[in-house]
Amino acid sequence: MPREKRVENYDVVVIGGGAAGLTAAIYSARARLSTLLIEKALVGGLATYTNEVENYPGFPNSPKGEDITNQMKKQAEKMGVKFKLTDVKSVDLEGDEKVVETFRNKFIAKSVILATGGRPRITKAKNEEDYLFDKGISFCATCDAAANTDKVVVVIGSGDAAIEEGMFLTKFASKVIVSVMHNEGIMDCNEIAKEAALKNPKMEFIWNTVVDSFEGEDHLDTVMLKNLKTGELIPVSCDNCFEFIGYIPNTEIFKDQINLTKQGYILTDEKMKTNIDGVFACGDVREKWLKQVATAVGDGAIAGYAAEKYIAEHETFECVIMQDEKPGLNYIYNAIDASSREFLGEIEKIEAFFGDKIAVNRVDVYKSTGISDCLDITEFPAVVITKDGAIYEKHIKDFTEDTLVQALNSALSAS
């Protein structure tokens, strides 16, 4: 018989332990939420492979990526974040209880944060695995350009990312040699980038080529290119190689539940919210413009804060707004609207008139619309009258003190 999985309950489960996931976990744990972070490989993510990080604020001495992410991990542990180094096998994200399953465990959470990142697409040429990241093959010019000052580098690819990153590398490297699989003059990038690259004196192009192998003893020193027309092998001496042939987001297990782009990235709003309530995404796994440690941290902060707000508002909705002890008067308003603020005086009068016969709640949507979303209210001000734990009546914009008193009397008389 298959072994029964151990069940553990958490407020928040973060899937992915890169900079985004670590930051999200720090924020949710700091809000006194029980938080679990699951990482299948290396806590810190791809940033741990970066030899020098020159553009992360507050670290002027260009530390290694792992130095930064190790500090993040220590901070998360200090906040009480629990870590599980294992692979997530499946998720069920619908409903109030989210389920995240590994080989041995079933984790149930009120909110889940997806921070699974992605992986660079590689050439799969011979010996490639021997030189990935810190041994000669890189995937981020913004991260590693300065370390290649006055060096010769090879760029693989001719799309927008490859050519634009190659142009950036020319600010540091002495020469940038680009391997292009197409005929001379044909690239996959936009025409403006192509024209600028062809005019750049530091850029050299080797047409009709793909990588056959990577060579070198302890560190890459030669990229062996193969001419697609003649089969000729062309050894290219270099100090490092940058591959820009695509990026693969780690979203395979989410594709039937979470809305993704055609490329597989998770679609979110500015609050990192996905299409499922209580599920957020952050970092390189989501559709975004710039993928850097700094932007991952920003995403993670928002996602962690959003998860905390979601849980708090969800509990308020269930336990306070939808209470079933007495009829409820719930005033939903925006504090920056003067007329809405003024009507608070009328709400106070109604509360005084009915006394403890009704429960009165005032919900300001200025900073968050979580509770109003649960009530399916999109226009403000609004009043929702509840009875026996259910919505009794809704009044949107056009209401007075008298109409609300009549509605409450009706709810009371129906008890």
DRENDO-1510 file (C-alpha; in Angstrom, 1 decimal, always signed):
<recs>
REC; n; res; u; v; w
REC; 1; MET; +0.0; +0.0; +0.0 .
REC; 2; PRO; +1.2; +3.5; -0.7 .
REC; 3; ARG; +2.5; +5.4; +2.3 .
REC; 4; GLU; +0.0; +8.0; +3.7 .
REC; 5; LYS; +1.4; +11.5; +3.4 .
REC; 6; ARG; +2.0; +13.6; +6.4 .
REC; 7; VAL; -0.3; +16.6; +6.5 .
REC; 8; GLU; +1.0; +20.0; +7.8 .
REC; 9; ASN; -1.0; +23.3; +7.9 .
REC; 10; TYR; +0.5; +26.7; +7.3 .
REC; 11; ASP; -0.8; +30.2; +6.7 .
REC; 12; VAL; +1.5; +30.7; +3.7 .
REC; 13; VAL; +3.5; +28.3; +1.6 .
REC; 14; VAL; +6.1; +29.8; -0.7 .
REC; 15; ILE; +7.2; +27.6; -3.6 .
REC; 16; GLY; +10.7; +28.6; -4.7 .
REC; 17; GLY; +13.7; +29.8; -2.7 .
REC; 18; GLY; +15.3; +32.4; -4.9 .
REC; 19; ALA; +15.5; +36.1; -3.9 .
REC; 20; ALA; +11.8; +36.6; -4.6 .
REC; 21; GLY; +10.7; +33.6; -2.6 .
REC; 22; LEU; +13.0; +34.4; +0.3 .
REC; 23; THR; +11.7; +38.0; +0.4 .
REC; 24; ALA; +8.1; +37.0; +0.3 .
REC; 25; ALA; +8.7; +34.5; +3.1 .
REC; 26; ILE; +10.4; +37.2; +5.2 .
REC; 27; TYR; +7.4; +39.5; +4.8 .
REC; 28; SER; +4.8; +36.9; +5.6 .
REC; 29; ALA; +6.7; +35.5; +8.6 .
REC; 30; ARG; +7.3; +39.0; +9.9 .
REC; 31; ALA; +3.5; +39.5; +9.9 .
REC; 32; ARG; +3.3; +36.6; +12.3 .
REC; 33; LEU; +2.0; +34.1; +9.7 .
REC; 34; SER; +3.2; +30.5; +9.9 .
REC; 35; THR; +5.3; +30.3; +6.7 .
REC; 36; LEU; +6.9; +27.4; +4.8 .
REC; 37; LEU; +9.3; +27.8; +1.9 .
REC; 38; ILE; +9.8; +24.8; -0.4 .
REC; 39; GLU; +12.9; +24.7; -2.6 .
REC; 40; LYS; +13.9; +21.7; -4.7 .
REC; 41; ALA; +17.5; +22.6; -5.4 .
REC; 42; LEU; +19.5; +25.5; -4.0 .
REC; 43; VAL; +18.1; +28.1; -1.7 .
REC; 44; GLY; +19.1; +31.4; -3.3 .
REC; 45; GLY; +18.2; +30.4; -6.8 .
REC; 46; LEU; +20.2; +31.4; -9.9 .
REC; 47; ALA; +21.7; +34.4; -8.2 .
REC; 48; THR; +23.9; +32.1; -6.1 .
REC; 49; TYR; +25.9; +31.4; -9.3 .
REC; 50; THR; +26.8; +35.0; -10.0 .
REC; 51; ASN; +30.4; +35.8; -9.1 .
REC; 52; GLU; +30.0; +39.5; -8.7 .
REC; 53; VAL; +26.8; +41.5; -8.0 .
REC; 54; GLU; +27.5; +45.2; -8.7 .
REC; 55; ASN; +24.0; +46.6; -9.0 .
REC; 56; TYR; +22.2; +45.4; -5.8 .
REC; 57; PRO; +21.7; +48.4; -3.6 .
REC; 58; GLY; +23.6; +48.4; -0.3 .
REC; 59; PHE; +26.4; +46.1; -1.4 .
REC; 60; PRO; +29.1; +48.4; -2.9 .
REC; 61; ASN; +31.9; +45.8; -2.7 .
REC; 62; SER; +30.4; +43.6; -5.4 .
REC; 63; PRO; +29.8; +40.4; -3.4 .
REC; 64; LYS; +29.0; +37.0; -4.8 .
REC; 65; GLY; +25.3; +36.3; -5.4 .
REC; 66; GLU; +25.4; +33.6; -2.8 .
REC; 67; ASP; +26.6; +36.1; -0.1 .
REC; 68; ILE; +23.5; +38.2; -0.6 .
REC; 69; THR; +21.1; +35.2; -0.7 .
REC; 70; ASN; +22.7; +33.6; +2.3 .
REC; 71; GLN; +21.9; +36.7; +4.3 .
REC; 72; MET; +18.3; +36.6; +3.1 .
REC; 73; LYS; +18.1; +32.9; +4.2 .
REC; 74; LYS; +19.4; +33.8; +7.6 .
REC; 75; GLN; +17.0; +36.6; +8.0 .
REC; 76; ALA; +14.1; +34.3; +6.9 .
REC; 77; GLU; +15.1; +31.7; +9.5 .
REC; 78; LYS; +15.3; +34.4; +12.1 .
REC; 79; MET; +11.8; +35.4; +11.3 .
REC; 80; GLY; +10.6; +31.8; +11.8 .
REC; 81; VAL; +10.3; +30.6; +8.2 .
REC; 82; LYS; +10.4; +26.8; +7.9 .
REC; 83; PHE; +12.4; +25.3; +5.0 .
REC; 84; LYS; +11.8; +22.1; +3.1 .
REC; 85; LEU; +14.3; +21.0; +0.5 .
REC; 86; THR; +12.2; +18.9; -1.8 .
REC; 87; ASP; +10.4; +18.9; -5.1 .
REC; 88; VAL; +6.7; +19.9; -5.4 .
REC; 89; LYS; +4.8; +17.2; -7.2 .
REC; 90; SER; +1.4; +18.8; -7.5 .
REC; 91; VAL; -0.8; +21.7; -6.4 .
REC; 92; ASP; -4.5; +22.3; -5.9 .
REC; 93; LEU; -4.8; +26.0; -5.7 .
REC; 94; GLU; -8.6; +26.5; -5.9 .
REC; 95; GLY; -10.7; +27.0; -2.8 .
REC; 96; ASP; -10.0; +28.5; +0.6 .
REC; 97; GLU; -7.5; +25.7; +1.4 .
REC; 98; LYS; -4.6; +25.4; -1.0 .
REC; 99; VAL; -2.9; +22.1; -1.2 .
REC; 100; VAL; +0.8; +21.7; -2.1 .
REC; 101; GLU; +2.1; +18.1; -2.3 .
REC; 102; THR; +5.6; +16.7; -2.3 .
REC; 103; PHE; +6.7; +13.1; -2.3 .
REC; 104; ARG; +6.1; +12.6; +1.4 .
REC; 105; ASN; +4.0; +15.5; +2.6 .
REC; 106; LYS; +0.8; +17.4; +1.9 .
REC; 107; PHE; +0.9; +21.0; +2.9 .
REC; 108; ILE; -2.4; +22.9; +3.4 .
REC; 109; ALA; -2.2; +26.7; +3.3 .
REC; 110; LYS; -4.5; +29.7; +3.3 .
REC; 111; SER; -2.3; +31.4; +0.7 .
REC; 112; VAL; +0.4; +30.2; -1.7 .
REC; 113; ILE; +3.2; +32.3; -3.3 .
REC; 114; LEU; +4.7; +31.0; -6.6 .
REC; 115; ALA; +8.3; +32.0; -6.9 .
REC; 116; THR; +9.7; +29.1; -8.9 .
REC; 117; GLY; +11.8; +31.2; -11.2 .
REC; 118; GLY; +13.0; +29.7; -14.4 .
REC; 119; ARG; +16.1; +28.4; -16.1 .
REC; 120; PRO; +18.1; +29.7; -19.1 .
REC; 121; ARG; +17.7; +27.7; -22.3 .
REC; 122; ILE; +21.0; +26.1; -23.1 .
REC; 123; THR; +22.6; +24.9; -26.4 .
REC; 124; LYS; +23.1; +21.3; -25.2 .
REC; 125; ALA; +26.4; +21.3; -27.0 .
REC; 126; LYS; +29.2; +18.9; -25.9 .
REC; 127; ASN; +30.8; +19.7; -22.5 .
REC; 128; GLU; +28.4; +22.5; -21.8 .
REC; 129; GLU; +27.5; +21.3; -18.3 .
REC; 130; ASP; +31.1; +21.5; -17.3 .
REC; 131; TYR; +31.3; +25.3; -17.7 .
REC; 132; LEU; +27.9; +26.6; -16.6 .
REC; 133; PHE; +27.7; +29.8; -14.5 .
REC; 134; ASP; +31.0; +30.3; -12.7 .
REC; 135; LYS; +33.3; +28.4; -15.1 .
REC; 136; GLY; +32.9; +30.4; -18.2 .
REC; 137; ILE; +29.2; +30.3; -19.4 .
REC; 138; SER; +27.0; +33.1; -18.2 .
REC; 139; PHE; +23.4; +34.1; -19.0 .
REC; 140; CYS; +23.2; +37.7; -17.7 .
REC; 141; ALA; +25.3; +40.6; -19.1 .
REC; 142; THR; +23.9; +43.0; -16.6 .
REC; 143; CYS; +25.2; +40.8; -13.8 .
REC; 144; ASP; +28.6; +39.8; -15.2 .
REC; 145; ALA; +29.6; +42.5; -17.7 .
REC; 146; ALA; +32.0; +44.3; -15.4 .
REC; 147; ALA; +33.8; +41.1; -14.6 .
REC; 148; ASN; +34.7; +40.9; -18.3 .
REC; 149; THR; +36.4; +44.2; -18.6 .
REC; 150; ASP; +39.0; +44.1; -21.4 .
REC; 151; LYS; +38.2; +40.5; -22.1 .
REC; 152; VAL; +37.1; +38.6; -25.2 .
REC; 153; VAL; +33.6; +37.1; -24.9 .
REC; 154; VAL; +31.4; +35.1; -27.2 .
REC; 155; VAL; +27.6; +35.7; -27.4 .
REC; 156; ILE; +25.3; +32.9; -28.6 .
REC; 157; GLY; +22.1; +34.1; -30.2 .
REC; 158; SER; +20.8; +36.9; -32.4 .
REC; 159; GLY; +17.4; +37.8; -30.9 .
REC; 160; ASP; +16.7; +41.1; -29.2 .
REC; 161; ALA; +18.1; +40.0; -25.9 .
REC; 162; ALA; +21.3; +38.6; -27.4 .
REC; 163; ILE; +22.1; +41.7; -29.5 .
REC; 164; GLU; +21.1; +44.2; -26.8 .
REC; 165; GLU; +23.0; +42.4; -24.1 .
REC; 166; GLY; +25.9; +42.0; -26.6 .
REC; 167; MET; +25.9; +45.8; -27.1 .
REC; 168; PHE; +26.0; +46.3; -23.4 .
REC; 169; LEU; +29.0; +44.0; -23.1 .
REC; 170; THR; +30.9; +46.1; -25.5 .
REC; 171; LYS; +31.0; +48.8; -22.9 .
REC; 172; PHE; +33.4; +46.5; -20.9 .
REC; 173; ALA; +34.8; +43.7; -23.1 .
REC; 174; SER; +37.5; +44.4; -25.6 .
REC; 175; LYS; +35.7; +42.2; -28.2 .
REC; 176; VAL; +32.3; +40.6; -28.4 .
REC; 177; ILE; +32.1; +37.7; -30.9 .
REC; 178; VAL; +28.5; +36.8; -31.9 .
REC; 179; SER; +27.6; +33.4; -33.2 .
REC; 180; VAL; +24.5; +33.7; -35.5 .
REC; 181; MET; +22.8; +30.7; -37.1 .
REC; 182; HIS; +21.5; +32.6; -40.1 .
REC; 183; ASN; +23.0; +33.8; -43.3 .
REC; 184; GLU; +25.1; +37.0; -43.2 .
REC; 185; GLY; +23.1; +40.1; -42.3 .
REC; 186; ILE; +20.1; +38.1; -41.0 .
REC; 187; MET; +19.2; +38.3; -37.3 .
REC; 188; ASP; +16.2; +37.6; -35.1 .
REC; 189; CYS; +16.4; +41.0; -33.4 .
REC; 190; ASN; +14.7; +44.2; -34.4 .
REC; 191; GLU; +16.1; +46.3; -37.3 .
REC; 192; ILE; +17.3; +49.2; -35.1 .
REC; 193; ALA; +19.3; +46.9; -32.8 .
REC; 194; LYS; +20.7; +45.0; -35.8 .
REC; 195; GLU; +21.9; +48.2; -37.5 .
REC; 196; ALA; +23.6; +49.4; -34.3 .
REC; 197; ALA; +25.3; +46.1; -33.7 .
REC; 198; LEU; +26.7; +45.8; -37.2 .
REC; 199; LYS; +28.2; +49.3; -36.9 .
REC; 200; ASN; +29.7; +48.6; -33.4 .
REC; 201; PRO; +33.5; +48.2; -33.9 .
REC; 202; LYS; +33.8; +45.9; -30.9 .
REC; 203; MET; +31.3; +43.4; -32.3 .
REC; 204; GLU; +32.3; +40.6; -34.7 .
REC; 205; PHE; +29.9; +38.2; -36.3 .
REC; 206; ILE; +30.4; +34.6; -37.3 .
REC; 207; TRP; +27.4; +33.6; -39.6 .
REC; 208; ASN; +25.8; +30.3; -40.2 .
REC; 209; THR; +27.1; +28.8; -37.0 .
REC; 210; VAL; +26.0; +26.9; -33.9 .
REC; 211; VAL; +27.9; +25.7; -30.9 .
REC; 212; ASP; +29.4; +22.2; -31.4 .
REC; 213; SER; +31.4; +22.1; -28.1 .
REC; 214; PHE; +32.9; +24.0; -25.2 .
REC; 215; GLU; +36.5; +23.5; -24.4 .
REC; 216; GLY; +39.0; +24.3; -21.6 .
REC; 217; GLU; +40.7; +22.7; -18.6 .
REC; 218; ASP; +39.5; +24.3; -15.4 .
REC; 219; HIS; +37.7; +27.2; -17.2 .
REC; 220; LEU; +36.2; +27.8; -20.6 .
REC; 221; ASP; +38.8; +29.1; -23.1 .
REC; 222; THR; +37.4; +28.0; -26.5 .
REC; 223; VAL; +34.0; +27.8; -28.0 .
REC; 224; MET; +34.0; +25.4; -31.0 .
REC; 225; LEU; +31.5; +26.6; -33.6 .
REC; 226; LYS; +30.2; +24.5; -36.5 .
REC; 227; ASN; +29.3; +26.0; -39.8 .
REC; 228; LEU; +25.8; +24.8; -40.7 .
REC; 229; LYS; +26.6; +24.9; -44.5 .
REC; 230; THR; +30.1; +23.4; -44.7 .
REC; 231; GLY; +30.3; +21.4; -41.4 .
REC; 232; GLU; +33.6; +23.2; -40.7 .
REC; 233; LEU; +34.6; +23.5; -37.0 .
REC; 234; ILE; +35.7; +26.9; -36.0 .
REC; 235; PRO; +37.6; +27.3; -32.7 .
REC; 236; VAL; +37.0; +30.7; -31.1 .
REC; 237; SER; +39.3; +31.6; -28.2 .
REC; 238; CYS; +37.6; +33.6; -25.5 .
REC; 239; ASP; +37.5; +34.4; -21.8 .
REC; 240; ASN; +33.8; +33.8; -21.3 .
REC; 241; CYS; +30.6; +32.9; -23.2 .
REC; 242; PHE; +27.1; +34.4; -22.8 .
REC; 243; GLU; +24.1; +32.4; -24.0 .
REC; 244; PHE; +21.0; +34.4; -24.9 .
REC; 245; ILE; +18.7; +31.8; -26.6 .
REC; 246; GLY; +15.7; +32.0; -24.3 .
REC; 247; TYR; +14.5; +31.4; -20.8 .
REC; 248; ILE; +12.2; +28.7; -19.6 .
REC; 249; PRO; +9.9; +29.6; -16.6 .
REC; 250; ASN; +9.3; +26.8; -14.2 .
REC; 251; THR; +5.5; +26.6; -14.4 .
REC; 252; GLU; +4.7; +23.2; -15.7 .
REC; 253; ILE; +2.8; +22.1; -12.7 .
REC; 254; PHE; +0.7; +25.3; -12.6 .
REC; 255; LYS; -0.4; +25.4; -16.3 .
REC; 256; ASP; -3.9; +23.9; -15.8 .
REC; 257; GLN; -4.8; +26.2; -12.9 .
REC; 258; ILE; -2.9; +29.5; -13.3 .
REC; 259; ASN; -3.2; +31.9; -16.3 .
REC; 260; LEU; +0.1; +31.9; -18.2 .
REC; 261; THR; +1.5; +33.6; -21.3 .
REC; 262; LYS; +2.3; +31.7; -24.4 .
REC; 263; GLN; +5.8; +31.5; -23.2 .
REC; 264; GLY; +4.7; +30.0; -19.9 .
REC; 265; TYR; +5.2; +33.0; -17.6 .
REC; 266; ILE; +2.6; +33.7; -14.9 .
REC; 267; LEU; +0.3; +36.7; -15.4 .
REC; 268; THR; -0.2; +38.9; -12.3 .
REC; 269; ASP; -1.5; +42.3; -11.5 .
REC; 270; GLU; +0.6; +45.0; -9.7 .
REC; 271; LYS; -0.2; +43.3; -6.4 .
REC; 272; MET; +1.3; +40.0; -7.7 .
REC; 273; LYS; -2.1; +38.5; -7.6 .
REC; 274; THR; -2.8; +35.6; -10.1 .
REC; 275; ASN; -6.2; +34.6; -11.5 .
REC; 276; ILE; -6.9; +32.6; -8.3 .
REC; 277; ASP; -7.7; +34.3; -5.0 .
REC; 278; GLY; -5.0; +33.8; -2.4 .
REC; 279; VAL; -2.4; +32.8; -4.9 .
REC; 280; PHE; +0.4; +35.2; -5.8 .
REC; 281; ALA; +3.5; +35.0; -8.0 .
REC; 282; CYS; +6.8; +36.9; -7.8 .
REC; 283; GLY; +10.2; +37.1; -9.4 .
REC; 284; ASP; +11.4; +35.7; -12.7 .
REC; 285; VAL; +8.5; +33.3; -13.1 .
REC; 286; ARG; +6.0; +36.0; -13.7 .
REC; 287; GLU; +5.6; +38.1; -16.9 .
REC; 288; LYS; +7.8; +41.2; -16.3 .
REC; 289; TRP; +10.2; +43.4; -18.1 .
REC; 290; LEU; +13.4; +43.2; -16.0 .
REC; 291; LYS; +14.7; +40.1; -14.3 .
REC; 292; GLN; +17.2; +41.1; -11.7 .
REC; 293; VAL; +17.8; +40.3; -8.0 .
REC; 294; ALA; +16.6; +43.9; -7.1 .
REC; 295; THR; +13.3; +43.5; -9.0 .
REC; 296; ALA; +12.8; +40.0; -7.6 .
REC; 297; VAL; +13.1; +41.4; -4.1 .
REC; 298; GLY; +10.5; +44.1; -4.9 .
REC; 299; ASP; +8.1; +41.5; -6.3 .
REC; 300; GLY; +8.6; +39.3; -3.2 .
REC; 301; ALA; +7.9; +42.1; -0.8 .
REC; 302; ILE; +4.6; +42.9; -2.6 .
REC; 303; ALA; +3.6; +39.2; -2.7 .
REC; 304; GLY; +4.4; +38.6; +1.0 .
REC; 305; TYR; +2.4; +41.7; +2.0 .
REC; 306; ALA; -0.4; +40.8; -0.4 .
REC; 307; ALA; -0.7; +37.3; +1.1 .
REC; 308; GLU; -0.9; +38.8; +4.6 .
REC; 309; LYS; -3.6; +41.2; +3.5 .
REC; 310; TYR; -5.5; +38.5; +1.8 .
REC; 311; ILE; -5.6; +36.2; +4.8 .
REC; 312; ALA; -6.5; +39.1; +7.2 .
REC; 313; GLU; -9.3; +40.3; +4.9 .
REC; 314; HIS; -10.6; +36.8; +4.2 .
REC; 315; GLU; -10.8; +36.1; +7.9 .
REC; 316; THR; -12.5; +39.4; +8.5 .
REC; 317; PHE; -15.0; +38.6; +5.8 .
REC; 318; GLU; -15.8; +35.2; +7.1 .
REC; 319; CYS; -15.9; +36.0; +10.8 .
REC; 320; VAL; -17.0; +39.6; +11.0 .
REC; 321; ILE; -18.8; +40.7; +7.8 .
REC; 322; MET; -20.7; +37.4; +7.4 .
REC; 323; GLN; -21.4; +36.8; +11.0 .
REC; 324; ASP; -24.8; +35.2; +11.7 .
REC; 325; GLU; -25.6; +36.4; +15.2 .
REC; 326; LYS; -27.6; +39.5; +14.1 .
REC; 327; PRO; -28.4; +41.5; +11.0 .
REC; 328; GLY; -25.3; +43.4; +9.8 .
REC; 329; LEU; -24.9; +46.8; +8.3 .
REC; 330; ASN; -21.6; +47.0; +6.3 .
REC; 331; TYR; -20.7; +50.4; +4.9 .
REC; 332; ILE; -18.1; +50.1; +2.0 .
REC; 333; TYR; -16.5; +53.4; +1.2 .
REC; 334; ASN; -13.4; +55.1; -0.1 .
REC; 335; ALA; -11.9; +57.5; +2.5 .
REC; 336; ILE; -10.6; +59.9; -0.2 .
REC; 337; ASP; -14.2; +60.5; -1.4 .
REC; 338; ALA; -15.6; +63.5; +0.6 .
REC; 339; SER; -19.2; +62.5; +0.3 .
REC; 340; SER; -18.5; +59.0; +1.4 .
REC; 341; ARG; -16.7; +60.2; +4.5 .
REC; 342; GLU; -19.6; +62.5; +5.3 .
REC; 343; PHE; -22.1; +59.6; +5.2 .
REC; 344; LEU; -20.2; +58.1; +8.1 .
REC; 345; GLY; -22.2; +60.4; +10.3 .
REC; 346; GLU; -25.4; +58.9; +9.0 .
REC; 347; ILE; -24.0; +55.4; +9.7 .
REC; 348; GLU; -23.3; +56.5; +13.2 .
REC; 349; LYS; -26.9; +57.7; +13.7 .
REC; 350; ILE; -28.2; +54.3; +12.4 .
REC; 351; GLU; -25.9; +52.5; +14.8 .
REC; 352; ALA; -27.1; +54.5; +17.7 .
REC; 353; PHE; -30.8; +54.0; +16.7 .
REC; 354; PHE; -30.7; +50.2; +16.5 .
REC; 355; GLY; -28.1; +49.7; +19.3 .
REC; 356; ASP; -27.0; +46.1; +19.8 .
REC; 357; LYS; -29.8; +44.8; +17.6 .
REC; 358; ILE; -27.4; +45.0; +14.6 .
REC; 359; ALA; -23.7; +44.7; +13.9 .
REC; 360; VAL; -22.1; +47.7; +12.1 .
REC; 361; ASN; -18.9; +47.5; +10.1 .
REC; 362; ARG; -17.1; +50.3; +8.2 .
REC; 363; VAL; -14.8; +49.1; +5.4 .
REC; 364; ASP; -12.4; +51.6; +3.8 .
REC; 365; VAL; -11.3; +50.4; +0.3 .
REC; 366; TYR; -8.7; +53.1; -0.2 .
REC; 367; LYS; -5.7; +50.8; +0.4 .
REC; 368; SER; -7.3; +47.4; -0.4 .
REC; 369; THR; -10.5; +46.1; -2.0 .
REC; 370; GLY; -10.2; +42.6; -0.7 .
REC; 371; ILE; -13.4; +42.6; +1.4 .
REC; 372; SER; -15.4; +44.5; -1.3 .
REC; 373; ASP; -14.1; +41.9; -3.8 .
REC; 374; CYS; -15.5; +39.1; -1.6 .
REC; 375; LEU; -18.8; +41.0; -1.6 .
REC; 376; ASP; -18.7; +41.5; -5.3 .
REC; 377; ILE; -18.8; +45.3; -4.8 .
REC; 378; THR; -17.0; +47.4; -7.4 .
REC; 379; GLU; -18.8; +50.8; -7.0 .
REC; 380; PHE; -18.6; +53.0; -3.9 .
REC; 381; PRO; -20.0; +53.9; -1.5 .
REC; 382; ALA; -22.1; +50.8; -1.0 .
REC; 383; VAL; -24.0; +49.2; +1.8 .
REC; 384; VAL; -24.4; +45.4; +2.2 .
REC; 385; ILE; -26.9; +44.2; +4.7 .
REC; 386; THR; -26.4; +40.7; +5.9 .
REC; 387; LYS; -28.7; +38.3; +7.8 .
REC; 388; ASP; -28.0; +34.7; +9.1 .
REC; 389; GLY; -24.5; +34.8; +7.6 .
REC; 390; ALA; -25.7; +35.6; +4.0 .
REC; 391; ILE; -26.2; +38.8; +2.0 .
REC; 392; TYR; -29.7; +40.1; +2.5 .
REC; 393; GLU; -29.6; +43.3; +0.4 .
REC; 394; LYS; -27.1; +45.5; -1.5 .
REC; 395; HIS; -27.4; +49.2; -1.9 .
REC; 396; ILE; -25.0; +50.8; -4.4 .
REC; 397; LYS; -24.4; +54.6; -4.3 .
REC; 398; ASP; -28.1; +55.6; -4.4 .
REC; 399; PHE; -29.3; +55.2; -0.8 .
REC; 400; THR; -30.2; +57.3; +2.2 .
REC; 401; GLU; -30.4; +56.9; +6.0 .
REC; 402; ASP; -34.2; +56.3; +5.6 .
REC; 403; THR; -33.8; +53.5; +3.0 .
REC; 404; LEU; -31.2; +51.7; +5.1 .
REC; 405; VAL; -33.3; +52.0; +8.3 .
REC; 406; GLN; -36.2; +50.4; +6.3 .
REC; 407; ALA; -34.0; +47.6; +5.0 .
REC; 408; LEU; -32.7; +46.9; +8.5 .
REC; 409; ASN; -36.2; +46.9; +10.0 .
REC; 410; SER; -37.2; +44.4; +7.3 .
REC; 411; ALA; -34.3; +42.2; +8.1 .
REC; 412; LEU; -35.1; +42.3; +11.8 .
REC; 413; SER; -38.8; +41.6; +11.3 .
REC; 414; ALA; -37.9; +38.6; +9.2 .
REC; 415; SER; -35.9; +37.0; +12.0 .
</recs>
